[in-house]
């Protein structure tokens, strides 16, 4: 038996932050909504403010129980990794201010949970996300698809951890 839960998934980016909300009720997962927070603002501080406000607006409108945010991966370019970390921080702060529990997942863990392969291509992830959610022709941005993947990964991990607790830590 699963506990019903609405999860906000976030794929942070300094120019485009994807978000997706899924709900699990009695073991059935459905899409609530998804989208992106986009900013062309040249000033980094203003970009982070836009991300913070955008994520806050999603939380206020859709009232998720929990959030799942993709971890920062090691980038070849340190400046890119820093910007990504700042965007992730803005999203985390928005969740914290709204008192939403946040769980982080490495990109390879998300891909493993959704596709079964930790090095899956973005197209494979997008295909599986649409399949899991029963959406025949998704019109969402790739960043929203990535965010939905993070949310679905979290629901999978919640189920796994619940089963492990029920079985005395063994599966």
C-alpha positions in Angstrom: 0.0 0.0 0.0 1.4 3.4 -1.0 0.9 6.7 0.7 -0.6 9.3 -1.6 1.8 12.1 -2.4 2.2 15.1 -4.7 5.8 15.8 -5.8 7.3 18.8 -7.4 10.4 17.8 -9.5 12.9 20.5 -10.4 15.6 20.5 -13.0 17.6 23.7 -12.2 19.2 25.8 -14.8 20.5 29.4 -14.7 18.5 30.3 -17.9 15.8 27.6 -17.9 14.6 25.8 -14.8 12.2 22.9 -15.5 9.5 22.0 -13.1 6.9 19.2 -13.1 4.3 18.0 -10.6 3.1 14.5 -10.4 0.6 12.9 -8.0 0.5 9.3 -6.8 -2.9 8.1 -5.4 -3.3 4.4 -4.5 -0.2 3.5 -6.6 -1.4 5.3 -9.8 0.8 8.2 -10.9 -0.7 11.1 -12.9 0.6 14.3 -14.3 -0.6 17.5 -12.5 1.3 20.1 -14.5 4.7 21.0 -15.8 6.6 23.9 -17.3 9.7 26.1 -17.2 10.9 29.2 -15.5 12.8 31.1 -18.2 15.0 34.1 -17.8 17.0 36.1 -20.3 18.1 38.5 -17.6 21.9 39.2 -17.9 22.2 40.0 -14.1 22.8 36.7 -12.2 21.2 38.0 -9.0 18.0 39.0 -10.9 18.0 35.6 -12.6 18.1 33.8 -9.2 15.2 36.0 -8.1 13.1 35.1 -11.1 13.8 31.4 -10.4 13.0 31.8 -6.7 9.7 33.6 -7.6 8.8 31.1 -10.3 9.3 28.0 -8.1 7.4 29.8 -5.3 4.5 30.5 -7.7 4.3 26.8 -8.7 4.4 25.7 -5.0 1.6 28.2 -4.1 -0.6 27.2 -7.0 -0.1 23.4 -6.9 0.7 22.7 -3.2 3.1 19.7 -3.5 3.8 17.6 -0.4 7.4 17.2 -1.3 10.0 18.3 -3.8 12.8 16.5 -5.6 15.7 18.5 -7.1 18.4 17.2 -9.4 21.8 17.4 -7.9 24.5 19.5 -9.5 26.7 17.3 -11.7 30.4 17.8 -12.2 30.7 20.1 -15.2 33.8 20.5 -17.3 33.4 24.3 -17.0 33.6 25.4 -13.3 31.7 28.7 -14.1 28.8 26.6 -15.5 28.8 24.4 -12.5 28.7 27.5 -10.2 25.8 29.0 -12.1 23.9 25.7 -12.0 24.6 25.5 -8.2 23.2 29.0 -7.7 20.1 28.1 -9.7 19.6 25.0 -7.6 20.1 27.1 -4.5 17.3 29.5 -5.6 15.0 26.6 -6.1 15.9 25.0 -2.8 15.3 28.3 -1.0 11.9 28.6 -2.6 11.0 25.2 -1.3 12.4 25.9 2.2 10.5 29.2 2.5 7.3 27.3 1.7 8.2 24.5 4.2 8.4 21.8 1.5 10.7 18.8 2.2 13.4 18.5 -0.5 15.2 15.4 -1.7 18.1 15.5 -4.1 19.0 13.0 -6.8 22.1 12.6 -9.0 21.3 12.7 -12.7 22.5 9.1 -13.1 20.2 7.9 -10.4 17.2 9.7 -12.1 18.1 8.0 -15.4 18.5 4.6 -13.7 15.1 4.9 -12.0 13.3 6.0 -15.2 15.1 4.2 -18.0 17.0 1.5 -16.3 20.4 2.9 -17.5 22.3 5.6 -15.7 23.8 7.1 -18.8 20.5 7.2 -20.8 20.1 9.9 -23.5 17.7 12.8 -22.9 15.4 11.4 -25.6 15.1 8.1 -23.8 14.3 9.8 -20.6 11.6 12.0 -22.3 10.1 8.9 -24.0 9.9 7.0 -20.7 8.5 10.0 -18.8 5.7 10.3 -21.3 5.0 6.6 -21.3 4.9 6.4 -17.5 2.5 9.3 -17.4 0.4 8.0 -20.3 0.9 11.1 -22.4 0.9 10.2 -26.1 2.3 13.3 -27.7 3.9 15.5 -25.0 4.3 19.2 -25.8 6.4 20.1 -22.8 10.0 21.4 -23.0 12.9 19.0 -22.5 13.7 20.8 -19.2 10.1 20.1 -18.0 10.6 16.4 -19.0 13.8 16.3 -17.0 12.0 17.8 -14.0 9.1 15.2 -14.3 11.8 12.5 -14.4 13.2 13.7 -11.1 9.7 13.7 -9.5 9.0 10.2 -10.8 12.4 9.0 -9.5 11.4 10.4 -6.1 8.1 8.5 -6.1 10.0 5.3 -7.0 12.5 5.9 -4.1 9.6 6.6 -1.7 8.0 3.2 -2.6 11.3 1.4 -2.4 12.2 2.9 1.0 8.7 2.2 2.3 8.9 -1.4 1.3 12.4 -1.7 2.9 11.0 -0.3 6.2 8.1 -2.7 6.1 10.4 -5.6 5.5 12.8 -4.8 8.3 15.3 -3.1 6.0 15.5 -6.0 3.5 14.1 -6.3 0.0 
